[in-house]
Amino acid sequence: MTMSRTPRVLYLDQNAWVALAKGAWDKRKFPHEHAALVNVIAAVLEHGAIVPLSFTNIYETIKVNDAARRVHLARTQAILSGGRVFRGRRRIFADTLAGFLASRFGLPRPDLPEHWFLSDLWFESASDYSPDLYGFEISDSALSFIRDNASNVLFDYLTSSDEEVRRKGVRRYSASSAELIARIERRRALVAGQTLALRRRAYGAQLILDELEFILTTGRQLGLHWHDVRDIGSSLLRSLPAEVPVLNVERELAIRLEDQARDVTENDLRDMVAFVTVLTFADVIVAEKPFVNLACQARLGQHYATRMLTSVLDFTPAALLA
């Protein structure tokens, strides 16, 4: 068995996972999907590829009402991912922001371990675990058990959740999404007709305002004497949306999404959440054409050396080795 030196990361959106699950279910009825499944398995077994899930994948599987279909989809995801997930936006933003600031100011900072952006705890796809944040404590032995059995624990969560809790979670997520979409649509109305450059600056400024306290706190933790926005400086503030990947990807996709001649949907929000967290780190992304097109328009794939495909049927292990 030939293994590549550095494990490559393959991210599959939910449509790709659905196709692979079909190929696993019935190779005669879905021969193309089965061939794609064989290619992904070969990438994992022969080349050591990692196929982690995102929060979006987990949510969209939990959202499936047909229990039998959800079980089959969850089994495909749990086995191929090994229970590994991309960490949530906050953790990725925190470490990439700290890395940028440390480099900018010549501050010492330990190198992050390889694949630090991945976790074996499925719930860290939403946010890194801490007793204060979660509101309860998980014992070290329980955390160790989850890490050692990441695939099985993820499968159990996706298939064995209390039905009322599952449905309530979906309703709450949809309600929150509707509120966010309403805010986005109000913003679209305000910037309608403005140039892309102006909308880029405006969205970048809004991102900084939203994250200002977190940016100040991160700087202080690095030893910078930052008390308020004046200490950061306008030049550095303007550079953050371009230099910090989470902010850059969100800004470039958002300003192009709002330029579309259609309403923003909940599915758009989920795709955005996924792209913001995975695009910087995945070697190959397989996703729906609309968001791939937006990312290509912004040249994000070129910028972060990420190859993007619009169908898992087009994936071969060679795509990860290019």
C-alpha positions in Angstrom: 0.0 0.0 0.0 1.5 3.3 -1.1 1.0 6.3 1.2 1.7 9.9 0.4 4.0 11.8 2.8 1.5 14.4 3.9 -2.2 13.3 4.3 -4.3 15.4 2.0 -7.7 16.7 3.0 -10.8 16.1 0.9 -14.0 18.0 1.8 -17.3 16.8 0.5 -20.5 18.8 0.6 -23.8 17.1 1.5 -24.8 16.3 -2.1 -21.5 14.5 -2.5 -22.1 12.4 0.6 -25.7 11.6 -0.6 -24.2 10.3 -3.8 -21.6 8.2 -2.0 -24.3 6.7 0.2 -26.3 5.8 -2.9 -23.3 4.0 -4.3 -22.8 2.1 -1.0 -26.5 1.1 -1.0 -26.9 -0.3 -4.5 -24.0 -0.4 -6.9 -26.2 -1.8 -9.7 -28.8 1.0 -9.5 -26.1 3.7 -8.9 -23.0 2.5 -10.8 -21.5 6.0 -11.2 -22.0 6.8 -7.5 -20.5 3.5 -6.6 -17.4 4.2 -8.8 -17.1 7.6 -7.0 -17.3 5.8 -3.7 -14.5 3.4 -4.8 -12.3 6.4 -5.7 -12.8 8.1 -2.3 -12.1 4.8 -0.5 -8.9 4.4 -2.6 -7.9 8.0 -1.7 -8.2 7.1 2.0 -6.7 3.6 2.0 -4.0 4.0 -0.7 -3.0 7.7 -0.2 -3.9 8.4 3.4 -6.5 11.0 2.5 -8.5 12.6 5.3 -12.2 13.2 4.6 -13.5 15.2 7.6 -17.1 16.5 8.1 -18.1 20.0 8.7 -20.9 21.3 11.0 -23.0 21.8 7.9 -22.6 18.1 7.0 -23.6 17.0 10.5 -26.6 19.3 10.6 -27.9 18.3 7.2 -27.7 14.7 8.1 -29.5 15.3 11.5 -32.1 17.2 9.5 -33.1 14.2 7.4 -36.5 13.0 8.6 -36.4 9.6 7.0 -34.8 7.5 9.8 -33.6 4.7 7.4 -32.1 7.1 5.0 -30.4 9.0 7.8 -28.9 5.8 9.1 -27.5 4.9 5.8 -26.1 8.4 5.1 -24.6 8.6 8.6 -22.9 5.2 8.3 -21.2 6.3 5.0 -20.1 9.6 6.6 -18.9 8.0 9.9 -16.8 5.3 8.2 -15.1 7.5 5.6 -14.5 10.4 7.9 -13.4 8.3 10.8 -15.4 10.6 13.0 -13.1 13.6 12.3 -14.5 17.0 11.8 -13.4 20.5 10.9 -13.3 22.7 14.0 -15.8 25.6 14.3 -15.3 29.1 12.9 -14.3 30.6 16.3 -11.4 28.2 16.9 -10.1 28.6 13.4 -10.5 32.3 13.4 -8.7 32.5 16.8 -5.6 30.6 15.8 -5.3 32.2 12.3 -5.8 35.7 13.7 -3.2 35.0 16.5 -0.8 33.6 13.9 -1.1 36.7 11.7 -0.6 39.1 14.5 2.4 37.2 15.9 4.0 37.3 12.5 3.1 40.9 11.9 4.7 42.0 15.2 7.5 39.5 15.3 6.1 37.8 18.4 7.2 34.3 19.4 4.4 31.7 19.0 4.7 27.9 18.9 4.0 26.2 15.6 0.6 24.6 15.4 0.5 20.8 15.0 -0.3 19.4 11.6 -4.1 19.3 11.0 -4.8 21.4 14.1 -8.0 22.5 12.5 -9.5 19.0 12.8 -11.0 17.3 15.8 -12.1 13.8 16.8 -14.9 15.2 18.9 -17.9 15.6 16.6 -19.4 18.4 18.7 -16.3 20.6 18.1 -17.5 21.1 14.6 -19.7 23.8 16.3 -17.3 25.0 18.9 -14.3 23.8 20.9 -15.3 22.1 24.1 -14.8 23.9 27.4 -16.9 23.5 30.6 -17.6 27.2 30.7 -18.7 27.5 27.1 -20.8 24.3 27.1 -22.3 24.8 30.6 -21.3 21.4 31.8 -18.2 19.3 32.3 -17.3 16.1 30.3 -14.9 13.9 32.2 -11.4 13.2 30.8 -12.3 9.5 30.5 -15.4 10.3 28.5 -13.5 12.6 26.2 -10.8 9.9 25.7 -13.5 7.3 24.9 -15.1 9.6 22.3 -11.7 10.2 20.7 -10.8 6.5 20.7 -14.2 5.7 19.2 -14.9 8.8 17.1 -16.6 7.1 14.2 -19.0 5.0 16.3 -19.8 7.9 18.6 -20.6 10.2 15.6 -22.8 7.5 14.1 -24.7 7.0 17.3 -25.3 10.8 17.6 -26.5 11.1 14.0 -28.9 8.1 14.3 -30.0 7.8 17.9 -30.9 11.3 19.0 -34.2 11.8 20.8 -36.7 12.6 18.0 -38.3 15.6 19.7 -34.9 17.1 20.5 -33.8 16.5 16.9 -36.9 18.2 15.5 -36.7 21.1 18.0 -33.0 21.7 17.1 -33.9 21.9 13.4 -36.7 24.3 14.1 -34.5 26.6 16.1 -31.7 26.5 13.5 -34.2 27.5 10.8 -35.6 30.3 12.9 -32.2 31.7 13.5 -31.4 31.4 9.8 -34.5 33.3 8.9 -33.5 36.1 11.2 -30.0 36.3 9.6 -31.4 36.2 6.1 -33.7 39.1 7.0 -30.6 41.1 8.1 -28.8 40.1 4.9 -31.6 41.2 2.7 -31.8 44.6 4.5 -28.1 45.0 3.9 -28.5 44.1 0.2 -31.1 46.8 -0.2 -28.7 49.4 1.3 -25.7 48.5 -1.0 -27.7 47.8 -4.1 -26.1 49.4 -7.1 -22.7 50.0 -5.4 -19.5 48.8 -6.9 -17.9 45.5 -5.9 -14.9 47.4 -4.4 -17.1 49.6 -2.3 -19.1 46.7 -1.0 -15.9 44.8 -0.3 -14.7 47.7 1.9 -18.0 48.0 3.6 -18.4 44.3 4.4 -14.8 44.2 5.6 -15.5 47.1 8.0 -18.6 45.3 9.3 -16.6 42.1 10.0 -14.1 44.1 12.0 -16.8 45.8 14.0 -18.4 42.5 14.7 -15.1 41.0 15.9 -13.5 44.0 17.4 -13.5 42.9 21.0 -12.2 39.5 20.1 -9.4 41.1 18.1 -8.4 43.3 21.0 -8.5 40.3 23.4 -6.4 38.2 21.0 -3.8 41.0 20.8 -3.6 41.4 24.6 -3.1 37.6 25.0 -0.1 37.9 22.7 1.3 40.7 24.9 0.3 43.7 22.8 -0.8 46.8 24.8 -4.2 47.2 23.1 -6.9 48.9 25.1 -9.1 50.2 22.3 -9.4 50.4 18.5 -6.9 53.3 18.4 -4.1 51.1 19.6 -4.7 48.6 16.8 -4.2 51.3 14.1 -6.2 51.9 10.9 -3.7 50.2 8.6 -3.7 47.0 10.5 -7.5 47.0 10.8 -7.9 47.4 7.1 -5.5 44.5 6.4 -7.3 42.0 8.6 -10.2 41.1 6.2 -7.7 40.3 3.5 -5.0 38.6 5.6 -7.0 36.5 8.0 -8.5 33.6 6.0 -11.9 33.3 7.8 -12.6 36.9 7.2 -11.3 36.9 3.7 -13.3 33.9 2.5 -16.5 35.2 4.2 -16.2 38.7 2.7 -15.4 37.5 -0.8 -18.3 35.1 -0.9 -20.8 37.3 0.8 -20.4 40.3 -1.5 -20.8 38.0 -4.5 -23.7 36.2 -3.0 -25.6 39.4 -2.3 -25.0 40.4 -5.9 -27.1 37.4 -7.2 -30.5 38.1 -8.7 -32.3 35.8 -6.3 -33.2 35.6 -2.6 -30.6 34.3 -0.2 -31.7 30.9 1.2 -31.0 28.9 4.4 -29.0 26.5 2.2 -26.7 29.4 1.1 -26.0 30.1 4.8 -25.0 26.5 5.4 -22.7 26.5 2.4 -21.2 29.8 3.6 -20.5 28.3 7.0 -18.8 25.3 5.4 -16.7 27.3 2.9 -15.5 29.7 5.6 -14.1 27.0 7.8 -12.8 24.5 5.2 -11.7 26.3 2.1 -8.3 27.4 3.5 -7.4 23.9 4.7 -8.9 21.4 2.2 -6.7 20.3 -0.8 -9.9 19.4 -2.7 -13.4 20.6 -2.2 -16.4 19.0 -3.9 -19.4 21.3 -3.7 -22.4 22.6 -5.6 -21.8 24.7 -8.6 -23.2 28.0 -7.3 -20.8 28.3 -4.4 -17.9 26.9 -6.4 -18.5 29.5 -9.0 -18.6 32.3 -6.4 -15.3 31.0 -5.0 -13.8 30.8 -8.4 -14.9 34.4 -9.2 -13.0 35.5 -6.1 -10.0 33.3 -7.0 -10.1 31.8 -3.6 -9.0 28.4 -4.9 -5.9 29.9 -6.4 -5.2 32.0 -3.4 -5.4 29.0 -0.9 -4.2 26.3 -3.4 -7.5 24.5 -3.1 -8.9 22.5 -6.0 -12.7 22.7 -6.4 -14.9 20.2 -8.2 -18.7 20.4 -8.7 -19.4 16.7 -8.7 -18.0 13.8 -6.7 -18.4 11.7 -9.8 -15.5 13.7 -11.2 -13.2 12.9 -8.3 -10.2 10.6 -8.6 -7.4 10.1 -6.1 -5.1 11.9 -8.6 -7.0 15.1 -7.8 -5.4 15.0 -4.3 -1.9 14.3 -5.6 -1.8 17.1 -8.1 
